Amino acid sequence: MFEIKIPGHGILNLSHLILDYNGTIACDGYLLQGVKERFADLSTSLDVHVLTADTFGSVRKALSDVSCHVEIIPIEDQTQAKLDYVQLLGLENCVCMGNGRNDRLMLKNAALGVAVVQAEGGAADAILAADIVVGNILDALDLLRHPLRLTATLRS
């Protein structure tokens, strides 16, 4: 767990990092370069979770040597399934990252929601639900590795 003080916003006590797979940490089913190394670093202070319907059937193989929990969710009602998962972990302790419309509720309700806009784009609903929007997943993960970046972005 780690604590981030945001002036005018309060304190974030984060213990879980929850991420969408395709469009967020992977493109066309392939894990993006640099994600594994950042997961290794972040997993020392956060439990890392990947939520996916596994459209390409590749998530378990891609993450087999990565320290994270993989949760395959049903094709139906993915938006609610993702929110339910985050609620079980405790919304107030979660930072969520995603790009899709089905990520919007977890982004909106988590202590911190980060939308990424990469090759697959970012759904307008996800972008509007997020606290922060970034251009790629490496920048998103680096916000947690360098928390003063969060402070600079979120302070009032």
ZIKA-V918144 format. One record per residue. N is the residue number from 1. RES is the residue in one small letter. PSI is psi in whole degrees, 0 to 359 (none if undefined). D_LAST is the distance of its C-alpha to the last C-alpha in Angstrom with 1 decimal. Layout:
n->N res->RES psi->PSI d_last->D_LAST
n->N res->RES psi->PSI d_last->D_LAST
This chain:
n->1 res->m psi->145 d_last->23.9
n->2 res->f psi->157 d_last->21.0
n->3 res->e psi->134 d_last->17.8
n->4 res->i psi->123 d_last->14.4
n->5 res->k psi->124 d_last->11.8
n->6 res->i psi->107 d_last->8.2
n->7 res->p psi->130 d_last->6.3
n->8 res->g psi->357 d_last->4.9
n->9 res->h psi->329 d_last->6.7
n->10 res->g psi->201 d_last->10.0
n->11 res->i psi->131 d_last->12.9
n->12 res->l psi->121 d_last->14.5
n->13 res->n psi->97 d_last->18.3
n->14 res->l psi->135 d_last->19.9
n->15 res->s psi->348 d_last->23.6
n->16 res->h psi->135 d_last->24.5
n->17 res->l psi->119 d_last->23.9
n->18 res->i psi->128 d_last->25.4
n->19 res->l psi->145 d_last->26.4
n->20 res->d psi->159 d_last->28.4
n->21 res->y psi->282 d_last->31.4
n->22 res->n psi->129 d_last->32.7
n->23 res->g psi->342 d_last->30.3
n->24 res->t psi->299 d_last->27.7
n->25 res->i psi->358 d_last->29.6
n->26 res->a psi->156 d_last->32.9
n->27 res->c psi->128 d_last->34.5
n->28 res->d psi->32 d_last->37.8
n->29 res->g psi->356 d_last->38.1
n->30 res->y psi->129 d_last->37.8
n->31 res->l psi->134 d_last->35.1
n->32 res->l psi->145 d_last->33.1
n->33 res->q psi->136 d_last->33.8
n->34 res->g psi->345 d_last->31.5
n->35 res->v psi->315 d_last->30.3
n->36 res->k psi->314 d_last->32.9
n->37 res->e psi->321 d_last->32.0
n->38 res->r psi->323 d_last->28.3
n->39 res->f psi->317 d_last->29.3
n->40 res->a psi->317 d_last->31.6
n->41 res->d psi->311 d_last->28.9
n->42 res->l psi->332 d_last->26.3
n->43 res->s psi->352 d_last->29.1
n->44 res->t psi->339 d_last->29.4
n->45 res->s psi->348 d_last->26.2
n->46 res->l psi->145 d_last->25.7
n->47 res->d psi->124 d_last->28.4
n->48 res->v psi->130 d_last->28.5
n->49 res->h psi->137 d_last->29.7
n->50 res->v psi->124 d_last->30.8
n->51 res->l psi->130 d_last->31.5
n->52 res->t psi->152 d_last->33.8
n->53 res->a psi->356 d_last->36.8
n->54 res->d psi->55 d_last->38.2
n->55 res->t psi->320 d_last->39.4
n->56 res->f psi->358 d_last->41.2
n->57 res->g psi->28 d_last->42.5
n->58 res->s psi->356 d_last->41.3
n->59 res->v psi->316 d_last->38.3
n->60 res->r psi->318 d_last->40.4
n->61 res->k psi->315 d_last->42.3
n->62 res->a psi->328 d_last->39.3
n->63 res->l psi->14 d_last->37.5
n->64 res->s psi->331 d_last->40.6
n->65 res->d psi->23 d_last->39.9
n->66 res->v psi->139 d_last->36.1
n->67 res->s psi->92 d_last->34.7
n->68 res->c psi->163 d_last->33.1
n->69 res->h psi->133 d_last->34.0
n->70 res->v psi->127 d_last->35.2
n->71 res->e psi->115 d_last->35.4
n->72 res->i psi->122 d_last->37.4
n->73 res->i psi->158 d_last->36.5
n->74 res->p psi->156 d_last->38.8
n->75 res->i psi->322 d_last->38.9
n->76 res->e psi->138 d_last->38.6
n->77 res->d psi->51 d_last->35.3
n->78 res->q psi->325 d_last->33.2
n->79 res->t psi->311 d_last->30.0
n->80 res->q psi->322 d_last->30.9
n->81 res->a psi->319 d_last->32.4
n->82 res->k psi->316 d_last->29.3
n->83 res->l psi->316 d_last->27.2
n->84 res->d psi->318 d_last->30.1
n->85 res->y psi->314 d_last->30.1
n->86 res->v psi->322 d_last->26.4
n->87 res->q psi->322 d_last->26.9
n->88 res->l psi->326 d_last->29.8
n->89 res->l psi->337 d_last->27.7
n->90 res->g psi->101 d_last->25.0
n->91 res->l psi->320 d_last->22.0
n->92 res->e psi->349 d_last->19.7
n->93 res->n psi->10 d_last->21.0
n->94 res->c psi->139 d_last->21.1
n->95 res->v psi->128 d_last->19.4
n->96 res->c psi->144 d_last->21.3
n->97 res->m psi->134 d_last->22.1
n->98 res->g psi->176 d_last->24.2
n->99 res->n psi->345 d_last->25.2
n->100 res->g psi->164 d_last->27.5
n->101 res->r psi->325 d_last->27.6
n->102 res->n psi->357 d_last->28.9
n->103 res->d psi->351 d_last->25.7
n->104 res->r psi->319 d_last->23.5
n->105 res->l psi->323 d_last->23.7
n->106 res->m psi->323 d_last->23.1
n->107 res->l psi->318 d_last->20.0
n->108 res->k psi->322 d_last->18.7
n->109 res->n psi->344 d_last->19.7
n->110 res->a psi->163 d_last->19.1
n->111 res->a psi->324 d_last->16.3
n->112 res->l psi->126 d_last->15.3
n->113 res->g psi->128 d_last->17.0
n->114 res->v psi->119 d_last->17.7
n->115 res->a psi->140 d_last->20.0
n->116 res->v psi->142 d_last->22.3
n->117 res->v psi->106 d_last->24.4
n->118 res->q psi->213 d_last->27.6
n->119 res->a psi->324 d_last->31.3
n->120 res->e psi->356 d_last->31.4
n->121 res->g psi->183 d_last->28.4
n->122 res->g psi->130 d_last->25.6
n->123 res->a psi->137 d_last->26.2
n->124 res->a psi->321 d_last->24.1
n->125 res->d psi->321 d_last->23.7
n->126 res->a psi->317 d_last->22.3
n->127 res->i psi->316 d_last->19.8
n->128 res->l psi->334 d_last->18.5
n->129 res->a psi->340 d_last->18.4
n->130 res->a psi->156 d_last->16.4
n->131 res->d psi->328 d_last->12.8
n->132 res->i psi->145 d_last->13.8
n->133 res->v psi->131 d_last->16.9
n->134 res->v psi->165 d_last->19.0
n->135 res->g psi->348 d_last->22.4
n->136 res->n psi->163 d_last->24.3
n->137 res->i psi->328 d_last->24.6
n->138 res->l psi->319 d_last->25.0
n->139 res->d psi->322 d_last->21.6
n->140 res->a psi->312 d_last->20.2
n->141 res->l psi->327 d_last->22.2
n->142 res->d psi->338 d_last->21.2
n->143 res->l psi->325 d_last->17.5
n->144 res->l psi->329 d_last->19.0
n->145 res->r psi->335 d_last->21.4
n->146 res->h psi->76 d_last->18.8
n->147 res->p psi->342 d_last->15.8
n->148 res->l psi->339 d_last->13.9
n->149 res->r psi->320 d_last->13.7
n->150 res->l psi->315 d_last->11.8
n->151 res->t psi->314 d_last->9.4
n->152 res->a psi->324 d_last->9.1
n->153 res->t psi->321 d_last->8.8
n->154 res->l psi->347 d_last->6.5
n->155 res->r psi->153 d_last->3.8
n->156 res->s psi->none d_last->0.0
